[in-house]
Amino acid sequence: MANRPDLFPQTQTRRGTGGVRADIGIYVRSGWEANYARYLNFLKTAGDIIDWKFEPKTFEFEGIKRGSRFYTPDFLVTWKNGRSEYHEVKGYMDQRSATKLKRMKKYHPEVVVVLIDSKHYRGIAKSMRGLIPHWEGRIQND
């Protein structure tokens, strides 16, 4: 799906605030996704990655008749060695998300998906929030 801020105004969900962030210029579904995009911009500026894209591709699980038939990872990250991998920011792993990740391994084993879970995210947040402007939210157990 194209990233169209005019079609997706800021919305409040039970998991966070979705909307366009002026500093990153894209629609994201949560503060964690926004902060991770900021972190990727930091890595790009530092020369650690070549580029990143938000939700550039949707994968289909062919032959699945019920349940999750499609999956769109959050970020495609291209490292300076040319290797690309998808990053999924997930503060809470529900059954549907777990099924999608399991099906990715089965139907698209050549695709690397890195899970940015709450422990991983909080590690990034603790070290980066003072360095990156517009960082959203607090870290639990501060």
C-alpha positions as CSV (number, residue, x, y, z in Angstrom):
1,M,0.0,0.0,0.0
2,A,1.3,3.4,-0.8
3,N,2.2,5.7,2.0
4,R,-0.5,8.4,1.6
5,P,-0.8,10.8,4.6
6,D,-3.8,12.5,3.0
7,L,-5.7,9.2,3.2
8,F,-4.5,8.3,6.7
9,P,-4.9,11.1,9.3
10,Q,-3.5,10.7,12.7
11,T,-5.4,8.0,14.7
12,Q,-5.3,6.8,18.2
13,T,-5.4,3.0,18.7
14,R,-5.0,0.9,21.8
15,R,-1.4,0.2,20.8
16,G,-0.3,3.8,20.0
17,T,-0.8,6.8,17.9
18,G,-0.7,6.3,14.2
19,G,-0.1,9.2,11.9
20,V,2.5,11.2,9.8
21,R,5.5,12.4,11.7
22,A,6.8,15.6,10.2
23,D,10.5,14.7,10.9
24,I,10.3,11.4,9.1
25,G,7.6,12.3,6.5
26,I,5.8,9.0,6.6
27,Y,2.7,7.5,8.1
28,V,3.4,5.0,10.9
29,R,1.1,3.1,13.2
30,S,2.8,3.8,16.5
31,G,5.4,5.8,18.3
32,W,7.7,2.7,18.3
33,E,7.6,2.6,14.5
34,A,8.3,6.3,14.3
35,N,11.2,6.0,16.7
36,Y,12.6,3.0,14.8
37,A,12.4,5.0,11.6
38,R,14.3,7.8,13.4
39,Y,16.9,5.2,14.5
40,L,17.3,4.0,11.0
41,N,17.8,7.5,9.8
42,F,20.5,7.9,12.4
43,L,22.2,4.7,11.2
44,K,22.0,5.9,7.6
45,T,23.5,9.3,8.5
46,A,26.3,7.4,10.3
47,G,27.0,5.3,7.2
48,D,26.0,2.0,8.9
49,I,23.2,1.3,6.5
50,I,22.6,2.4,2.9
51,D,18.9,2.9,3.1
52,W,15.6,1.8,4.6
53,K,12.0,1.7,3.4
54,F,8.7,1.5,5.2
55,E,6.4,-1.4,4.2
56,P,7.7,-1.7,0.7
57,K,6.4,-5.2,0.0
58,T,3.6,-7.5,0.9
59,F,4.2,-11.3,0.9
60,E,1.5,-13.8,0.0
61,F,1.2,-17.2,1.5
62,E,0.0,-19.2,-1.5
63,G,-2.3,-22.0,-0.8
64,I,-3.6,-20.7,2.5
65,K,-7.3,-20.6,2.5
66,R,-8.0,-19.3,6.0
67,G,-6.4,-16.9,8.4
68,S,-3.4,-14.8,7.6
69,R,-2.7,-15.0,3.9
70,F,-0.6,-11.9,3.5
71,Y,2.2,-10.2,5.5
72,T,3.8,-6.7,5.2
73,P,6.9,-6.3,7.3
74,D,7.5,-2.9,8.8
75,F,10.9,-1.9,7.4
76,L,13.3,-3.1,4.7
77,V,16.9,-2.3,5.7
78,T,19.8,-2.4,3.3
79,W,23.2,-2.6,5.1
80,K,26.4,-1.1,3.6
81,N,27.6,-4.6,2.6
82,G,24.5,-4.8,0.3
83,R,22.6,-7.3,2.4
84,S,18.9,-6.6,2.9
85,E,16.6,-7.7,5.6
86,Y,13.1,-6.9,6.9
87,H,12.6,-5.6,10.4
88,E,9.3,-6.0,12.3
89,V,8.7,-3.8,15.3
90,K,6.5,-5.7,17.7
91,G,6.0,-4.6,21.3
92,Y,3.4,-7.2,21.8
93,M,3.2,-10.6,20.0
94,D,-0.3,-11.7,19.4
95,Q,-1.3,-15.0,17.8
96,R,-2.0,-13.5,14.4
97,S,1.4,-11.8,14.3
98,A,3.1,-15.0,15.4
99,T,1.3,-17.0,12.7
100,K,2.5,-14.5,10.0
101,L,6.1,-14.8,11.1
102,K,5.9,-18.6,11.2
103,R,4.4,-18.6,7.7
104,M,7.1,-16.3,6.4
105,K,9.7,-18.9,7.5
106,K,7.8,-21.6,5.7
107,Y,6.7,-19.9,2.5
108,H,9.6,-17.4,2.0
109,P,12.6,-19.0,3.7
110,E,15.0,-16.9,1.7
111,V,13.7,-13.7,3.3
112,V,15.4,-12.6,6.5
113,V,12.9,-11.0,9.1
114,V,14.4,-9.5,12.2
115,L,12.0,-9.2,15.1
116,I,12.5,-5.9,17.0
117,D,10.7,-7.0,20.2
118,S,10.2,-5.0,23.4
119,K,13.6,-5.9,24.9
120,H,15.5,-5.1,21.6
121,Y,13.5,-1.8,21.2
122,R,14.1,-0.7,24.8
123,G,17.8,-1.3,24.4
124,I,17.8,1.0,21.3
125,A,15.6,3.6,23.0
126,K,17.8,3.8,26.2
127,S,20.9,4.5,24.1
128,M,19.4,6.7,21.4
129,R,16.6,8.8,22.8
130,G,18.9,11.5,24.0
131,L,20.7,11.6,20.7
132,I,17.8,11.6,18.3
133,P,15.5,14.6,18.1
134,H,11.7,14.0,18.4
135,W,12.1,10.7,20.2
136,E,8.6,9.7,21.5
137,G,7.7,8.2,24.8
138,R,9.4,7.1,28.0
139,I,11.2,3.9,28.7
140,Q,9.7,1.7,31.4
141,N,11.8,1.2,34.5
142,D,13.6,4.6,34.0
